[in-house]
Amino acid sequence: MQSQDAAAQSPAFSSPAGQAVDVEQAEAALVEHYPRLVRLAYLVLPSRMSRTRRVLTAHALVQRALPRGRSDAPLIPAQSAGRDGDPGYALVRLQVVRSALEAGLPLRRRGLPKRSQLPPLLPQVWGLTVFPRPGGADELALDQRLSALSGPARAAHALRGLERLPDTDVRRVLDGAGVADPDAALAEADGIPDPYRLLESPEFDPCALQARPTDLLRRRRHLKAGVVGAAALAVCGALLSLPGDGWGADGPAAPPYARNPTAQAALDPAKLTRVPASAWRTSERTDFSVWPARGPLTGDRGLLRRALAVWARPGEGVTSSATPGTPTGGPAGPPQLLYAGTVDAARVVILYDGWRLARYAEPEEGAGGAALDLARVDGAGRAGASAVVLSRSDGNVRFLLAPWVREAGERDMREPDEGARELPVQDGVTGTFVSGQGREPCTTWNVLELTDGTGTRLLTDLGELAPARLTTGRPGEVKDVSGEKARRTWQPYACSLAAMRSAGVRGVNAWAYAEQPLPDGDGRARWLCTRGETWRGTGARVLAQFHSPGARYGAVAARAEDVPACGTRRPDVLAGVLWKSAGGTWYLLAAGSDGVKSVEATGGVEGRAKDRLLSVRAEKGARADLEGTLEDGGSVGGLR
């Protein structure tokens, strides 16, 4: 979406150099951009640290980046070029880079070490090692190349690729962080040939972590001594506090976990819930609760017992994952069996406990590691319970379909005029589906097309157990993408779905909220808002996109998370871009939804429109604030 050259740029917001920053402003910037700041610190820290210490140090450095009081020192120009023009963010980012560079320095024999060079006191995770999810060969190669660089060179590469700063601003940030020779750091960073897109990989995301136990034998020895001492103290204290008639009963409390009948039943394959194959035809509900148990291994008690035991107590050799907001504990009672069978050289079990899906997989041959994936799916209706991912390998996906699905196909959203390719289905399992998510450059985006008794709908794979439903229309009046017009609406924006990956998204709606005539007679542009709703209800992701005539892709003008814009509660939206006409003139373009009465731009660009469309001449790189007046007298700010 950033490949439209000078056609469209995200709007920036003015922050004059020399402005002082309150600690509250810096805290707000740190909280809003915390994942990005931690990723930046993680990339700058040397890889000679263990992955666990590197993760915890990155978090500690960002959490200590706040100024201790009001910062009255004027900002250097590089600081005023913070994220979205926020001087608070620029100040925090500078402190993060400075402390990460200090943490990578070797300890000196004389003199006290700096705080950043010592292991962090907080945060700490007792009994576990934490580390980011592993990436592929490209990410590993990039990490090895970065480890060979000096700290300033790693910082230069991260500021270039992650922060999208030009070299002039990178020099100023490095100089402000105390780097003696920024030019040498930039020259050294030029030796990294990898594309900057790899910096957004989960390999370098210290906020999306996996956990494993520490040295269990050593921990057990220490714990035994501690437990014996604590037990002796507890017994003595209890005896001293007992009344004359002895211990007494536990009242209505259940027995301990090991003897709890419900907990034991949850691990018994014989007690798994199995729904009859015809239950969905007569039930008032059409969700996962009426899926029958399918697959050739539904009678394999050993496999089912392993799946239940791993769900309750995943061991060291289990690769676990869970969508955001999904608890990872075992089921409270016997879950429902949806599938057990062999898929692509793995034995797979799909279970459902009323609000979570659990996918257990183990190698068909040998005794290698197992995998456990959990996904929250509470409140799923007919559309949300239409498919589940059975297997995923090298971009090839197989789905288990709901019993009410009659036909399945694969369709490329980038080619709306082409027909859907039929997917074979046997016992609810589809043939190989070539997923479009995560590929660069994005030339195709394949989606799953399902037809049942109520119509046709499209689902997209976002790297999770449950694919997300695609819709179009004004919030509150959305419809499934089932016709050519709806597919054409999605065509320029399909690749933007990559921004919704791994967020627990249940559905994404595309709403074309405005059309705008372009200055200098360059045709008409289209404004569209895409909103991804999550299963957990919070954390919705919103993108405002601008599509100029002839452009292959829409340009992301603004993005936000956990805001009501473009949603059922508040559909009003306002966004703007800097756009260059065919004649070479720069303009600030802004458009609001149909509830916006007027639009005003202030800051680096001044202008006002008496309707919801604004077009004002501007300078390249100008910064502006947008404010819209609603028909009901309220106001709406520009989406950032």
C-alpha positions in Angstrom: 0.0 0.0 0.0 3.0 2.3 0.3 4.0 1.7 -3.4 2.1 4.6 -4.9 5.2 6.8 -5.1 4.1 10.4 -4.5 0.5 9.7 -5.3 -0.6 9.6 -1.7 1.1 10.1 1.6 -0.2 9.6 5.1 -1.1 13.0 6.7 1.3 14.3 9.3 0.5 16.5 12.2 2.4 19.5 13.2 4.7 19.6 16.2 7.1 22.6 16.1 10.8 22.1 17.0 11.8 23.3 20.3 8.5 22.3 22.0 8.8 20.9 25.6 7.2 17.6 26.4 5.2 16.8 29.6 5.8 13.5 31.2 2.1 12.8 30.7 2.5 13.4 27.0 5.5 11.1 26.9 3.6 8.4 28.8 0.7 8.6 26.4 3.1 8.1 23.4 4.8 5.2 25.2 1.6 3.4 25.9 0.2 4.0 22.4 3.3 2.8 20.6 4.6 0.4 23.2 4.9 -2.7 20.8 6.8 -0.6 18.2 9.2 0.8 20.8 9.9 -2.6 22.3 10.6 -4.0 18.8 13.0 -1.1 18.2 14.9 -1.8 21.4 15.0 -5.5 20.7 16.5 -4.9 17.3 19.2 -2.6 18.6 20.2 -4.8 21.5 23.1 -7.2 20.7 22.1 -10.8 20.0 24.9 -12.1 22.2 22.4 -11.8 25.0 20.1 -14.8 25.5 16.8 -14.4 23.8 14.9 -14.3 27.2 17.2 -11.6 28.6 17.0 -9.7 25.3 13.2 -9.7 25.5 13.0 -8.7 29.1 15.7 -6.0 28.7 13.8 -4.5 25.7 10.7 -4.2 27.8 12.6 -2.8 30.8 14.3 -0.2 28.7 11.1 1.0 27.2 9.3 1.1 30.6 12.2 3.2 31.9 12.2 5.6 29.0 9.8 8.2 30.6 11.4 11.5 31.6 11.5 12.0 35.4 9.7 15.3 35.2 8.8 17.9 32.7 11.4 17.9 29.9 12.1 21.6 29.3 15.0 21.0 26.9 14.0 22.0 23.3 13.6 19.1 20.9 16.2 18.6 18.2 14.7 18.5 14.7 15.0 14.7 14.5 12.8 14.5 17.7 10.1 16.7 16.1 9.9 14.1 13.3 8.3 11.5 15.6 5.6 9.1 14.8 2.7 11.0 13.4 4.5 14.2 14.4 4.2 13.4 18.1 7.1 15.1 20.1 6.4 12.8 23.1 7.0 9.7 20.9 10.1 11.2 19.5 11.5 11.9 23.0 10.7 8.4 24.2 12.2 6.9 21.0 15.4 8.8 21.5 15.7 7.6 25.1 15.0 4.0 24.0 17.7 4.1 21.3 20.2 5.7 23.7 19.7 3.1 26.5 19.7 0.2 24.1 23.0 1.3 22.7 24.3 1.6 26.3 23.1 -1.9 27.2 25.2 -3.3 24.4 28.4 -1.8 25.6 30.9 -4.2 27.3 31.4 -3.8 31.1 34.5 -1.9 32.1 36.9 -3.1 34.8 36.9 0.3 36.4 33.9 2.3 37.3 30.3 1.4 38.0 28.2 -0.1 35.1 25.2 1.8 33.8 21.8 0.6 34.8 20.9 -0.5 31.3 24.0 -2.8 31.2 22.7 -4.8 34.2 20.0 -7.6 34.0 16.6 -6.0 34.4 15.0 -6.2 37.9 11.6 -5.8 36.3 9.9 -7.3 34.4 10.6 -10.9 35.4 8.9 -14.2 34.6 9.7 -16.8 37.2 10.0 -20.4 36.1 9.8 -19.6 32.4 12.0 -18.6 29.5 10.2 -16.3 27.0 11.2 -15.6 23.5 9.6 -14.4 20.2 8.0 -16.7 17.8 10.6 -18.1 15.4 10.6 -16.9 11.8 11.9 -18.5 8.6 15.3 -18.7 7.0 15.2 -15.1 5.8 14.6 -13.8 9.4 17.4 -16.0 10.8 19.8 -14.8 8.1 18.9 -11.2 8.9 19.4 -11.7 12.6 22.8 -13.2 11.9 23.7 -10.2 9.7 22.5 -7.8 12.4 24.5 -9.5 15.1 27.7 -8.9 13.1 27.0 -5.1 13.0 27.9 -2.6 15.7 25.2 -1.2 18.0 24.9 2.1 16.1 24.7 0.3 12.8 21.8 -1.9 14.1 20.1 1.3 15.4 20.5 3.0 11.9 19.0 -0.1 10.1 16.1 -0.2 12.6 15.4 3.5 12.3 15.5 3.3 8.5 13.3 0.3 8.1 11.1 0.3 11.2 10.6 4.0 11.7 10.9 4.9 8.0 13.2 7.8 8.8 15.4 9.4 6.1 19.1 9.3 6.6 19.2 13.0 7.7 16.9 12.3 10.6 18.7 9.0 11.4 21.9 10.9 11.8 20.3 13.4 14.2 18.7 10.6 16.3 22.0 8.8 16.5 23.8 12.0 17.4 21.3 12.7 20.1 21.7 9.2 21.4 25.5 9.8 21.8 26.9 8.0 18.7 30.3 9.4 17.9 30.2 8.8 14.2 26.6 8.5 12.7 27.9 8.5 9.1 30.0 5.5 9.8 27.0 3.7 11.3 24.9 4.5 8.3 27.6 3.2 6.0 28.0 0.0 8.0 24.2 -0.5 7.9 24.3 -0.2 4.1 25.8 -3.7 4.0 22.4 -5.3 5.0 20.8 -6.2 1.7 17.6 -7.6 3.2 14.3 -5.8 2.7 13.0 -3.8 5.6 9.7 -5.7 5.6 11.5 -8.5 7.6 11.7 -6.1 10.6 7.9 -6.5 11.0 8.3 -10.3 11.3 7.2 -12.1 14.5 10.9 -13.1 14.8 11.6 -9.6 16.1 8.4 -9.0 18.1 9.1 -9.1 21.8 5.4 -8.6 22.5 4.3 -11.9 20.9 6.1 -14.5 22.9 6.4 -18.2 23.5 7.1 -19.6 26.9 9.1 -22.6 28.0 10.2 -23.8 31.5 13.7 -23.2 32.9 16.0 -25.8 34.2 13.4 -28.1 35.8 15.8 -30.3 37.8 17.6 -27.4 39.4 14.4 -25.6 40.1 12.9 -28.8 41.6 15.8 -29.0 44.1 15.4 -25.4 45.2 11.7 -25.7 45.4 11.8 -28.9 47.6 13.8 -27.1 50.2 11.5 -24.1 50.1 8.4 -26.2 50.2 9.5 -28.2 53.2 10.3 -25.1 55.2 7.1 -23.4 54.2 5.0 -26.5 55.1 6.6 -26.7 58.5 5.8 -23.1 59.2 2.3 -23.5 57.9 1.6 -26.6 60.1 3.0 -24.8 63.2 0.9 -21.7 62.5 -2.2 -23.8 61.9 -1.8 -25.8 65.0 -1.4 -22.6 67.1 -4.6 -21.2 65.6 -6.8 -24.3 65.9 -9.9 -24.2 68.2 -10.3 -26.9 70.7 -12.4 -29.3 68.5 -9.7 -30.0 65.8 -9.2 -29.3 62.1 -12.8 -29.1 60.9 -14.2 -29.7 57.4 -13.6 -27.7 54.2 -17.3 -26.8 54.0 -18.7 -26.8 50.4 -15.3 -26.7 48.7 -14.7 -29.4 46.1 -11.8 -31.9 46.5 -8.4 -30.9 45.3 -7.9 -30.8 41.5 -6.4 -34.3 41.2 -9.6 -35.8 42.8 -12.1 -33.5 41.2 -14.6 -35.6 39.1 -15.2 -32.7 36.6 -11.5 -32.2 36.0 -10.9 -36.0 35.6 -13.9 -36.2 33.2 -12.4 -33.4 31.1 -9.3 -35.7 30.4 -11.3 -38.9 29.7 -11.7 -39.6 25.9 -14.8 -41.7 26.7 -16.7 -38.7 28.0 -16.1 -36.5 25.0 -19.3 -34.9 23.6 -20.2 -36.3 20.2 -23.1 -34.7 18.3 -25.2 -36.7 15.9 -24.6 -36.0 12.2 -28.2 -34.7 11.7 -28.3 -32.4 14.8 -27.7 -29.2 12.9 -30.8 -29.8 10.7 -33.2 -29.6 13.7 -31.4 -27.4 16.1 -32.3 -23.7 16.6 -28.6 -23.0 16.8 -26.1 -23.2 13.9 -22.7 -22.9 15.4 -19.9 -25.2 16.4 -22.1 -26.8 19.1 -24.0 -28.8 16.3 -21.0 -29.9 14.4 -20.8 -33.7 14.3 -17.6 -35.6 15.1 -15.8 -36.5 11.8 -12.6 -38.1 10.7 -11.3 -41.7 10.6 -9.6 -41.5 14.0 -12.6 -40.6 16.2 -12.3 -44.0 17.9 -8.5 -43.7 18.6 -8.6 -43.4 22.4 -4.8 -43.0 22.7 -4.8 -40.1 20.3 -7.7 -38.4 22.0 -6.2 -38.9 25.4 -3.0 -37.3 24.3 -4.8 -34.3 22.8 -6.8 -33.7 26.0 -3.7 -34.1 28.2 -1.7 -31.7 26.1 -4.5 -29.2 26.2 -4.6 -29.3 30.0 -0.8 -29.5 30.5 1.3 -28.7 27.5 4.8 -30.0 28.0 8.2 -28.7 27.0 8.1 -30.4 23.6 4.8 -28.8 22.6 4.6 -25.7 20.4 1.7 -23.7 21.7 -0.1 -20.6 20.3 -3.3 -18.7 21.2 -5.1 -15.8 19.5 -5.1 -12.6 21.6 -7.6 -12.7 24.5 -7.8 -16.5 24.5 -7.1 -18.2 27.9 -4.7 -21.1 27.6 -6.0 -23.3 30.4 -7.5 -26.7 29.9 -11.3 -27.3 29.5 -13.5 -27.1 32.5 -15.4 -30.2 31.5 -15.5 -32.8 28.7 -15.2 -30.8 25.4 -16.9 -31.6 22.1 -15.0 -33.6 19.5 -15.2 -32.1 16.0 -12.5 -34.0 14.1 -9.9 -36.7 14.5 -7.9 -37.9 11.5 -4.7 -37.8 9.5 -4.0 -34.6 7.5 -0.8 -34.0 5.5 1.3 -36.5 7.5 0.0 -35.4 10.8 -2.7 -36.7 13.2 -5.0 -33.9 14.0 -7.7 -33.5 16.6 -10.1 -30.5 16.8 -12.0 -29.9 20.1 -14.5 -27.3 21.2 -15.4 -26.4 24.8 -18.2 -23.9 24.1 -16.1 -20.8 23.6 -12.7 -22.0 22.4 -11.4 -24.2 19.6 -8.4 -26.4 20.3 -6.3 -27.9 17.5 -3.9 -30.7 18.5 -1.4 -32.1 15.9 1.3 -34.7 16.2 3.5 -36.3 13.5 2.0 -39.4 11.9 5.4 -41.1 12.0 7.9 -40.9 14.9 7.6 -39.3 18.3 8.5 -35.7 17.4 7.1 -32.5 19.0 3.3 -31.8 19.0 1.5 -28.5 18.4 -1.5 -27.0 20.2 -3.4 -24.0 18.9 -6.2 -22.3 20.7 -8.7 -19.7 19.4 -11.6 -18.0 21.0 -14.8 -18.3 19.0 -17.6 -17.5 21.5 -20.7 -16.0 19.9 -20.0 -17.5 16.5 -23.1 -17.7 14.4 -23.7 -19.5 11.1 -21.1 -17.5 9.2 -18.4 -17.5 11.9 -18.7 -21.3 12.4 -18.5 -22.2 8.7 -14.8 -23.4 8.7 -11.8 -24.3 10.8 -8.2 -24.6 9.7 -7.1 -28.3 9.9 -3.5 -27.9 8.6 -1.2 -25.2 7.2 2.1 -25.9 5.5 4.0 -23.5 3.2 0.9 -21.4 2.5 -1.2 -24.5 1.7 -4.3 -24.8 3.9 -6.9 -27.5 4.4 -10.2 -26.6 6.1 -12.8 -28.5 8.0 -16.2 -27.2 6.9 -19.5 -26.9 8.7 -22.0 -29.7 7.9 -24.4 -27.1 6.3 -21.8 -26.0 3.6 -22.8 -27.3 0.2 -20.0 -26.0 -2.0 -16.5 -24.7 -1.5 -14.3 -22.7 -3.9 -11.1 -20.7 -4.0 -11.2 -17.1 -5.4 -8.6 -14.5 -6.0 -9.8 -11.1 -4.6 -7.3 -9.3 -6.8 -9.1 -10.7 -9.9 -12.9 -10.1 -9.2 -13.9 -11.0 -12.8 -12.4 -14.5 -12.6 -14.5 -17.4 -11.5 -13.9 -19.4 -8.3 -11.8 -22.5 -8.5 -13.8 -25.5 -7.1 -12.3 -27.1 -3.9 -12.9 -30.8 -3.5 -14.5 -31.7 -0.2 -14.5 -35.2 1.4 -16.0 -35.8 4.8 -16.0 -32.0 5.4 -12.3 -31.7 4.6 -11.3 -29.5 1.7 -8.5 -30.0 -0.8 -5.4 -27.9 -0.7 -6.2 -24.1 -0.6 -3.4 -21.7 -1.5 -3.6 -19.0 1.1 -2.7 -15.4 0.0 -1.8 -14.0 3.4 1.7 -12.9 4.1 3.2 -12.9 0.5 5.4 -10.1 -0.8 4.8 -8.5 -3.2 1.1 -9.0 -2.9 -0.1 -9.9 -6.3 -2.9 -12.3 -5.3 -5.1 -12.7 -2.2 -7.0 -16.0 -2.2 -10.2 -16.4 -0.1 -12.5 -19.3 0.7 -15.9 -19.1 -1.0 -18.6 -21.1 0.7 -22.2 -21.7 -0.3 -24.9 -23.0 2.0 -28.7 -22.8 2.1 -28.7 -19.1 3.0 -26.3 -17.8 0.3 -22.6 -17.4 -0.5 -19.9 -15.8 1.7 -16.2 -15.2 1.6 -13.7 -16.1 4.4 -10.1 -15.1 4.5 -7.2 -16.9 6.2 -5.4 -14.5 8.6 -3.1 -17.2 10.0 -5.4 -18.4 12.8 -7.7 -21.3 13.4 -10.9 -19.6 12.4 -10.9 -17.7 9.1 -12.4 -14.2 9.1 -15.7 -13.3 7.4 -15.5 -10.5 4.7 -18.4 -8.1 4.3 -19.2 -4.7 2.7 -21.5 -1.9 3.5 -22.2 0.9 6.0 -21.8 -0.3 9.6 -25.0 -1.8 10.8 -26.1 -2.7 7.3 -23.3 -5.0 6.2 -23.7 -7.8 3.7 -21.6 -10.8 2.8 -19.3 -10.4 -0.2 -21.3 -12.5 -2.6 -21.6 -10.6 -5.9 -19.3 -9.0 -8.5 -20.0 -5.4 -7.2 -19.0 -6.4 -3.7 -15.8 -8.1 -5.0 -14.9 -5.1 -7.0 -15.2 -3.0 -3.8 -12.6 -5.2 -2.1 -10.3 -5.5 -5.1 -7.8 -2.6 -4.5 -7.8 -3.2 -0.8 -7.5 -7.0 -0.5 -3.8 -6.8 0.3 -4.4 -4.5 3.2 -5.9 -7.5 5.0 -2.3 -8.4 5.9 -2.6 -5.7 8.6 -5.3 -7.8 10.3 -3.1 -10.9 10.8 -2.7 -12.6 14.2 -5.1 -10.2 16.0 -8.0 -12.6 16.7 -10.1 -11.0 14.0 -13.5 -12.5 13.4 -14.7 -10.4 10.4 -13.5 -7.4 8.3 -15.9 -5.0 6.7 -15.1 -2.6 3.8 -17.2 0.6 3.5 -16.7 2.9 0.6 -17.8 6.0 2.5 -16.9 8.8 0.0 -15.9 9.7 -3.6 -14.0 12.8 -4.2 -13.3 14.8 -7.5 -9.6 15.3 -7.8 -8.1 18.8 -8.5 -6.7 19.7 -11.9 -9.3 17.4 -13.5 -7.4 14.1 -12.6 -10.6 12.1 -12.2 -12.4 10.9 -9.0 -10.8 9.1 -6.0 -12.5 6.7 -3.7 -12.3 6.6 0.1 -12.8 3.4 1.9 -12.8 2.3 5.6 -11.9 -1.3 6.6 -12.6 -2.4 10.1 -11.6 -5.7 11.6 -13.7 -6.8 14.6 -12.2 -9.3 17.0 -13.6 -12.3 18.8 -12.8 -10.7 22.2 -14.7 -7.4 21.4 -11.7 -5.1 22.0 -8.7 -4.3 19.8 -10.6 -3.6 16.6 -8.3 -2.5 13.8 -9.4 0.3 11.5 -7.8 1.5 8.2 -8.8 4.5 6.1 -7.7 4.0 2.6 -7.4 6.3 -0.5 -7.7 4.9 -4.0 -6.8 7.2 -6.9 -7.9 6.5 -10.5 -5.7 3.9 -12.2 -3.9 2.9 -9.0 -3.6 -0.9 -8.6 -3.7 -0.7 -4.8 -5.4 1.5 -2.2 -3.1 3.7 -0.1 -3.5 3.5 3.7 -4.1 7.1 4.7 -4.6 6.4 8.4 -4.8 3.4 10.8 -6.0 3.1 14.4 -6.8 0.4 16.9 -9.6 0.0 19.5 -11.5 3.1 18.3 -15.2 3.3 17.5 -14.7 4.9 14.0 -16.3 2.9 11.1 -18.2 0.7 13.6 -21.8 0.2 14.5 -21.6 2.4 17.6 -20.1 5.3 15.7 -19.7 5.0 11.9 -18.4 8.6 11.4 -14.9 8.7 10.0 -12.6 11.5 8.6 -9.2 11.0 7.0 -6.8 12.9 4.8 -3.7 12.4 2.6 -1.1 14.5 0.8 -1.6 13.9 -2.9 0.4 15.0 -6.0 -1.5 15.8 -9.1 -0.4 14.8 -12.6 0.7 18.4 -13.1 3.0 18.2 -10.1 1.0 20.2 -7.6 0.6 19.0 -4.0 -2.8 19.0 -2.3 -4.2 18.1 1.1 -7.2 15.9 0.4 -9.7 14.9 3.1 -13.1 13.2 3.1 -15.6 12.5 5.8 -18.5 10.0 5.9 -22.0 11.1 5.1 -22.7 12.3 8.6 -19.9 14.9 8.4 -21.2 18.5 7.6 -17.9 20.4 7.2 -14.1 19.8 7.4 -11.4 22.1 8.6 -7.6 21.8 8.4 -5.2 23.6 10.7 -1.5 23.6 11.4 0.8 23.4 8.4 -2.1 23.5 6.0 -5.1 25.9 6.5 -8.4 25.4 4.8 -12.1 24.8 5.4 -14.8 23.1 3.3 -18.6 23.6 3.9 -19.2 20.0 3.0 -17.5 16.7 3.8 -14.8 17.0 1.0 -11.7 19.2 1.4 -9.1 20.0 -1.2 -6.4 22.5 -0.3 -3.0 23.3 -1.9 -0.1 22.2 0.3 3.6 21.8 0.3 5.3 18.4 0.1 5.6 17.0 3.6 3.2 19.5 5.2 1.6 18.7 8.5 -2.0 19.3 9.4 -4.7 18.6 11.9 -8.2 17.7 10.7 -11.5 18.4 12.4 -15.0 17.7 11.1 -18.4 19.0 12.3 -21.2 16.4 12.3 -24.8 17.1 11.3 -26.0 16.6 14.9 -23.6 19.3 16.1 -20.9 16.9 17.3 -17.3 16.7 16.0 -15.0 14.1 14.7 -11.2 14.2 14.5 -9.1 13.0 11.6 -8.3 9.3 12.0 -4.6 8.7 12.7 
